[in-house]
């Protein structure tokens, strides 16, 4: 199946159902889409499609050893791609998801190697943006959440910025207005059950410690 729509901006906020239908058609065909999140615009590929992931790395000019994080719809979808969710991670998910918190958890075997860090972990978050959440929920599978920009460039806070980077290499651009008021997500990894902050973001180390009732490594 080939998607005829190329390089098309869809005004998702005017007709979200039709916009997401078009994006889903593209994703199911192995195409890429740009969509809004609670932080910046993201470049979306079906995480279960090796061809789509290969195209994502190619058009972003991303180094192959830099993993790509995913958006999931909920904890149930997260459990489909990770070996386990430690109690501390579960508490953070219950406190901060949906929201800008990416947690790196041990991935199940069979997940595409392009998504994994050196330790075999995969980064996951549940987006609080209604378009991002509806898109991954209806897709029924995790969706890549890497920022919609060329490697080394600033993340895209407008659809025009994303389109200038990728042009007709992306099938559908879901318009979600101006973004960027919220910094890129906080990223946490787990050494056993103890969380370690790898990137400071909207959710502070203090908030994480308060949710857990314990100190956090940084």
Secondary structure, DSSP 8 states (H G I E B T S, - for coil): ------SEEE-TTT-HHHHHHHHHHHHHTT--EEEE-SSSEEEE-BTT-HHHHHHHHHHHT--TTS---EE-SSHHHHHTTBS---HHHHHHHHHH-SSSEEEEEEB-TTS-GGG--TTSEEEEE---SHHHHHHHHHH-S-EE-EESS-TTS---SSHHHHHHHHGGGSSEEE------SS-S-EEEEEETTEEEEEE--SS-HHHHHHHHTS--B-
